[in-house]
Amino acid sequence: MADKLIDLRVFADEAGRMNLSLTDVKGEALIVSQFTLFADMSRGRRPSLLGAGDPKRAEELYDAFVARFRERGIQTQTGSFGAVMRVGIENDGPVTLVLSSDDWPTRV
C-alpha cells in the first residue's frame, strides 16, 4: 500500500493532467494513524470499535508503512500512534480518492 501511494499519479503535470507521483513532484508525507476508520456504525448511534485489530499489530503495520516511505526517500512526518491529535488539512482540487487493499463491495 505504501508503494501504491508513493507511485500513485495524482499530481498535475504541465498540462494540468493527473500524471505525476509524489516522487515526481518531490513531495513530502504526513502519516497519521487512524484506527477509528474501523468503527462499525451499522446499529445504534455509537460507533463500535469491537472489530478493530490488535493495537500492537496495528502499530507494527503503521511503523512498517512509515519506514517504507522513508526507504523510498520520501521526507515523512508522523503523528504519535494512539494519541489524540488535531490535524489540519487543505485539499487541492475536486478529487477525493478512497484507497483500500481489501475488496470493497460498496462504492462511493
matplotlib code that plots the C-alpha trace (Angstrom):
import matplotlib.pyplot as plt

x = [0.0, 2.9, 4.4, 1.0, 0.6, 4.1, 3.7, 0.1, -0.1, -2.4, -0.4, -0.9, 1.7, 2.3, -0.9, -3.0, -3.5, -3.1, 0.1, 2.8, 3.6, 4.8, 8.3, 7.9, 6.9, 9.5, 6.6, 6.5, 4.2, 2.4, 1.3, -1.1, -2.6, -6.4, -7.8, -11.3, -11.8, -12.7, -15.7, -18.9, -21.9, -24.5, -26.5, -27.4, -25.8, -22.5, -19.6, -18.5, -14.7, -15.0, -13.9, -10.7, -7.5, -4.9, -3.3, 0.2, -0.1, -1.6, 1.4, 3.8, 2.0, 2.0, 5.7, 6.4, 4.3, 6.2, 9.5, 8.7, 8.1, 11.4, 13.2, 11.9, 13.4, 10.1, 10.5, 8.0, 6.5, 4.3, 1.8, 2.0, 0.4, -2.7, -2.6, -5.3, -4.2, -5.6, -4.5, -5.4, -5.6, -6.1, -7.4, -6.3, -8.8, -12.1, -10.9, -11.2, -9.7, -10.5, -7.8, -8.1, -6.2, -9.4, -12.3, -14.9, -18.3, -19.9, -18.6, -19.0]
y = [0.0, 2.4, 1.8, 2.3, 5.6, 6.8, 5.9, 7.0, 9.6, 12.2, 15.4, 17.7, 17.8, 20.9, 20.2, 20.0, 16.3, 14.0, 12.4, 12.8, 10.9, 12.0, 11.1, 13.1, 16.3, 15.7, 15.8, 15.0, 12.9, 13.3, 9.9, 9.8, 6.6, 6.5, 3.3, 4.7, 4.0, 0.5, 1.7, -0.2, 2.2, -0.2, -0.3, 2.3, 5.7, 4.9, 3.6, 0.1, -0.5, -4.2, -5.1, -3.1, -5.1, -5.6, -2.2, -3.8, -5.3, -2.0, -0.1, -2.6, -2.1, 1.7, 1.7, -0.5, 1.8, 4.8, 3.0, 2.2, 5.9, 6.8, 3.9, 5.3, 8.7, 10.5, 13.2, 11.9, 13.3, 11.3, 11.7, 9.8, 6.4, 6.2, 9.8, 12.4, 14.8, 17.8, 17.7, 20.5, 19.7, 21.8, 19.9, 21.0, 20.1, 18.5, 14.9, 12.6, 9.1, 6.2, 3.5, 0.1, -3.2, -5.1, -5.8, -3.1, -4.0, -0.6, 2.0, 5.7]
z = [0.0, 0.7, -2.7, -4.3, -2.6, -3.4, -7.1, -7.5, -10.2, -8.7, -9.1, -12.1, -14.9, -17.1, -19.0, -15.8, -16.0, -13.0, -14.3, -11.6, -8.4, -5.0, -6.1, -9.4, -7.5, -4.7, -2.3, 1.4, 3.5, 6.8, 8.0, 10.9, 12.4, 12.3, 13.9, 14.2, 10.4, 11.6, 13.6, 12.9, 12.8, 11.4, 14.6, 17.2, 17.5, 19.0, 16.9, 17.8, 17.8, 18.6, 15.0, 15.3, 15.1, 17.9, 18.7, 19.0, 15.5, 14.2, 15.5, 13.8, 10.5, 10.9, 11.6, 8.6, 6.4, 7.6, 7.2, 3.5, 2.7, 4.3, 2.5, -0.8, 0.1, 0.9, 3.6, 6.1, 9.3, 11.6, 14.3, 17.6, 17.4, 19.6, 20.6, 20.4, 17.7, 15.9, 12.2, 9.7, 6.0, 2.9, -0.1, -3.5, -6.2, -6.8, -6.4, -3.4, -3.6, -1.3, -1.4, 0.2, -0.1, 0.6, -1.6, -1.1, -2.2, -1.6, -4.0, -3.3]

ax = plt.figure().add_subplot(projection="3d")
ax.plot(x, y, z, "-o")
ax.set_aspect("equal")
plt.show()
